[in-house]
Amino acid sequence: MLAFELTGAAMSSFMKLWLAGAAFDSYFVKDMEIVALTRFQIAGNLEKAYVAEEGKEPPARNYCFWSEIKPYAFGLIRGTKKPKLIKVVLLANDDLTKEMHENAASLSLNISCDEERAVFTTGTMQKSFSMDKSMNHIWDEYVERFFKSLGFPVSTLS
């Protein structure tokens, strides 16, 4: 598991990129919580019947993409006061999960933001039990390279 944080200007830059950019758009949203005026909870489960086009099969995916949730989240977050808390569990999309490791059932990026910092942790779930930890290392390295490619420093929390 990789754990790191962003504070100050780096956190502000991340929030702008995350909410207005496209870098995270291909990730699924498993769930999200925003604490501002009240506690808002968003389950990322895709309502397949709602998005299915007439005469076509519904999408095979189970979750909404961040690009689909982002406008709603942005509407809850924007304002004169920062939210007290934002938590989101992002999942690698199916193609990325398959590309990362043959035993990967899901690969998560957990984001928790308060008024002063954003904390990121990674997680993995295996299809079948294995003592092999290579999937964890591969995912952690991928997330670290991804954040560095976006210009964010990654120094692990102890």
C-alpha positions in Angstrom: 0.0 0.0 0.0 1.3 3.4 -0.9 0.3 6.4 1.2 1.2 10.0 0.5 -0.2 13.5 1.0 -0.3 16.9 -0.8 -0.6 20.2 1.1 -0.6 23.9 0.3 -0.2 24.9 -3.3 0.2 21.2 -4.4 -3.2 20.4 -2.9 -4.8 23.4 -4.6 -3.3 22.3 -8.0 -4.4 18.8 -7.5 -8.0 19.9 -6.7 -8.1 22.0 -9.8 -6.8 19.2 -12.0 -9.1 16.6 -10.4 -12.3 18.7 -10.6 -11.6 20.5 -13.9 -9.1 18.4 -15.8 -9.4 15.0 -17.5 -6.6 13.1 -15.9 -8.9 11.0 -13.7 -11.9 10.8 -16.0 -11.3 7.1 -17.0 -11.4 5.9 -13.4 -14.5 4.4 -11.9 -16.1 6.0 -8.8 -16.9 3.3 -6.2 -18.2 5.8 -3.7 -17.8 9.4 -2.6 -18.6 11.5 0.4 -18.7 15.3 0.6 -19.2 17.1 3.9 -20.2 20.7 3.4 -23.7 22.1 4.1 -24.7 18.5 4.9 -23.2 15.1 4.3 -23.6 14.0 0.7 -23.0 10.4 -0.2 -22.7 9.2 -3.7 -22.7 5.5 -4.6 -20.9 5.1 -7.9 -23.0 2.0 -9.0 -24.1 2.5 -12.6 -27.8 2.3 -13.1 -27.6 0.3 -16.3 -31.3 0.6 -17.2 -31.0 4.4 -17.1 -28.0 4.6 -19.4 -28.9 1.8 -21.8 -29.9 3.0 -25.3 -33.0 1.5 -26.7 -32.4 -1.6 -28.7 -28.8 -2.0 -27.4 -27.2 -4.0 -24.6 -26.5 -2.0 -21.4 -22.9 -1.3 -20.6 -20.9 -4.2 -19.1 -19.3 -1.9 -16.4 -20.7 -1.7 -12.9 -19.6 1.8 -11.9 -19.8 5.3 -13.3 -16.7 7.0 -14.6 -15.3 10.0 -12.7 -16.1 12.1 -15.8 -19.8 11.2 -15.3 -19.9 12.0 -11.6 -17.5 15.0 -11.7 -20.2 17.7 -12.7 -22.4 16.7 -9.7 -19.4 16.6 -7.3 -18.2 20.0 -8.6 -21.7 21.4 -8.0 -21.6 20.3 -4.4 -18.0 21.4 -3.8 -17.9 24.8 -5.4 -18.8 27.8 -3.3 -17.2 30.4 -1.0 -16.3 27.9 1.7 -14.2 24.8 1.3 -15.9 21.5 2.2 -14.9 20.1 5.5 -14.2 16.7 4.0 -14.1 15.0 0.6 -13.6 11.2 0.4 -13.6 9.2 -2.8 -12.7 5.7 -3.8 -11.6 5.6 -7.4 -11.1 2.2 -9.1 -8.9 1.5 -12.1 -11.1 0.8 -15.2 -11.4 -2.7 -16.4 -8.8 -2.4 -19.1 -6.2 -0.9 -16.8 -6.9 -3.5 -14.1 -6.4 -6.4 -16.6 -3.2 -4.6 -17.9 -1.7 -4.3 -14.4 -1.9 -7.9 -13.2 -3.7 -11.2 -14.1 -4.9 -11.7 -10.6 -6.3 -8.2 -10.0 -10.0 -8.0 -9.2 -9.8 -4.3 -8.4 -7.2 -1.6 -7.9 -8.2 1.4 -5.9 -7.0 4.9 -5.3 -8.5 6.3 -2.1 -8.5 10.1 -1.7 -9.4 11.9 1.5 -9.3 15.7 1.5 -9.9 18.0 4.5 -9.4 21.8 4.6 -5.6 21.5 4.8 -4.4 18.4 3.0 -5.2 15.6 0.6 -4.2 12.1 1.6 -3.9 9.3 -1.0 -3.7 5.5 -0.4 -3.7 2.6 -2.8 -5.4 -0.7 -2.4 -5.8 -3.9 -4.3 -8.1 -6.9 -4.3 -7.2 -10.3 -5.7 -9.3 -12.6 -7.8 -7.9 -15.6 -6.0 -5.8 -15.7 -2.8 -2.1 -15.5 -3.3 0.9 -14.7 -1.0 2.5 -13.0 -4.0 2.6 -9.3 -3.4 3.7 -8.3 -6.9 0.3 -6.9 -7.8 0.5 -4.4 -4.8 4.0 -3.3 -5.9 3.0 -2.9 -9.6 -0.1 -0.8 -8.7 1.8 1.4 -6.2 4.5 2.1 -8.7 1.9 2.9 -11.4 0.1 5.4 -9.1 3.5 7.0 -8.1 4.5 7.4 -11.8 1.0 8.7 -12.7 1.2 11.4 -10.0 4.7 12.4 -10.9 3.7 12.7 -14.6 1.0 15.2 -13.4 3.7 17.2 -11.6 2.9 16.1 -8.0 5.6 15.0 -5.6 5.1 11.6 -4.0 6.8 11.1 -0.7 5.4 8.3 1.3 3.8 8.8 4.7 5.2 6.7 7.6 
